[in-house]
């Protein structure tokens, strides 16, 4: 550059990855600016992980009240105060927005409120409510995340996306969810638990494509047990307004009426208006920013992390990628993002936790695979009267004895699988699992007591 840039790093996007990168770079002495037009925290804090998990907690109570009877508790008729839940959630999210802002300012990051556009590899233009600013930077980081998409069907504007689910008014007594991924399954589970009648429509042969097949079939059965109307091989042809309801016409000609229709049919990279093509940043499918192993775009002074790259759309992955970028630009450069053995959870009822390979993936990769599987009713439900069951599964490479896949459907699956992910990252073998003493009586102990391979 002909002149010294104003900033060492300019971050576009105030979500999890952008905030982490900006804060850590500033703490290492870099001159950092961050541009964001919406609330700080991005999808995860505002309309994703955090509010969704809060609502998932809320959705458990109806079943808990019902289960309590088996343990000797008499509980009055429960009633959901939807307005109070929404207000309490909004208060907590506002608090987190403030925390994110404080983290940035206390680290010395200059926060610019407005829409950013990339002009070239070192220049960003910001459109604010008061005018236009232009800033220069040695390095630019794109961390604008993703956004939900609407399917191209007649009347699609009558449906909503996941962004709108937290403040629906009134509470939807009848909900139709279109989609079969984790967002669709989670919201179907949440609103069923909160008291709505829910239909989950998916065009594929089974929900949760990409997860282990046994997990997919097992959770489908558990959702149906909970009262969700699951319809596979089903597509929505159109939506239309009929009085106070939305009518969904399906491809077989039948119809479904609902207060709300949720389209959970995928997310796309949030790249509109960023000026990437004009600036020379190469993009892939659905506009995803293409990056190399060091998170550099085709313009090496421009980097990208998180959902905008459409690699693994998980908040902890965006955070880890951000740390790798900061370490390379302002540190020793040793940190790398490893996409193997990334654990994840789906907050359905019951929940799913998984890390590593599915059985099908393992059989493609290894010559011989041993599968250990256990299905049972948790001790709690011997008195609760609930028909909920748990599934635990280990996938082992027979040659090395390493556990290469671990899958669970059951209570607190995410909490349980997180610990086992550490063991697998360290290379734990099935022999190590077998030599570990279980904590009794727990659901988690099943992972260290399965001895006989089922196949």
Phi, psi and omega in degrees: 000145182292324181240162179293128181291155179294323186232152172280328179217129175243119183258128175255108180119124183254036175272197185302310182293317182295315180296317180299314181296315181298313183295313183290325177293317179296322179293340177267010174097002180282152173273116191232138170235151177225130179252131178207132180266334184257190180294141179294146181112342176066201182301313187304310184284321190267316184221025182225239189313308189290303179297326179296317180291323177299317179289329176295319175301312182301324186287345181281337192294324180301314179293323179297318178300319180293318180294332185300332183301322180293343180256016174093004181265133171256117184243137178295173180297116182286150179220128180278127171263090185300319180297320180292319177300314180297318181294318180293321176298314181299322179296317180292321179293321177298322177298316180294322175304316179295321178298315179298317179299318180294321178300320181290310184293322180292336177277349180096014179281134175273114182266124181247121183269107180168180181268128184258145177224133180279123178265321174201192185294350182224007186229134179232137175251132181247126174259116179247179179291343183254354180153201184239136176236152175235133182229153178243151182208149176293320179227147178234137178241124176265119181219055187268358173072205181233175180215146180293153180242150174262140176288149182278072178236156177300132178081012183299336180293345178279346176268166178240167174251177183301333180301332186264356190287340187276343183234028179300141178217121358280182176300131183283108178291335179230116184239132171248125179250125179254117181138164182225012178274189185293327180294316179299313182294321180294313181291325175299316180294315182299308185286334172293317179295329179280351174118000179280153167276126190235132168247131179247115185250126180223135184284340182279180182279341177200148181291166174058053175303137181101339175275167178302137186300320179295321177298316182300311182292323182294312182292328177300317179295322180291322178296320178296320176303324182285354178102010177279132178277094184267122180236110180267159182061033185236130178239146176268126181272323183195164173235146174212154180275129177232093183065237181267009181237166174252126181259124177260124175263125182268166187294340178272004178095347179285166182230157175226130176260141181212157170285324181220138171246119179261123172268108175244061190254019176125161178237148180238154178302139183272085187239356182299131177081002181278346179072026186293315183297314180295327181281345178097020178271122183288136180235154180249215184300134179059020177089003182303136179286125180275133181227160176267191183295342180258012178068023176269141176275187178296339168262110191294348174273353180248129183239164178211140178221162173083201188297337181295341177267350177057033175278269173246115187273073180224136182305312180299332177291317177300319179296316181294320177297319179299317179295324178295319178296314181297318180296322181288322183278325188230011181227214183272345176079019182272338187286135177228150175270123180254117184270004177273146176056045174272115180283154177209164180224154173237122188268060172273185173238107357287167184275165180240137171230139183208146174209137179090204189275147168287168178299318181297317179297318181295321181291333175286328187270325187244152182292318180227137182229136173253135180243128176246131188217141177218135177230133185197169173266127180296151182309320182306322187274002171290337177250336186290332184090354180287147177268009182297139178234162180249150173234129176234138185212134175241137176244123189237133172284114187298324184293316183261346184069008179287141173281115186252352177208136179222128187223142181215140166236117183168181183295137178055038183300320180297318179297321182288314186291330179305315180293318179293333177298324177298314180298318181292324177297328179278359176090025183301137177263170176297328177297323178293317175304314183295329182276353181272132180282134179278158173264120187245139354266121175224162172289321186298332183298340182300331181293338180251010179240358178283120187248327185255124177292137179276339176193000000 
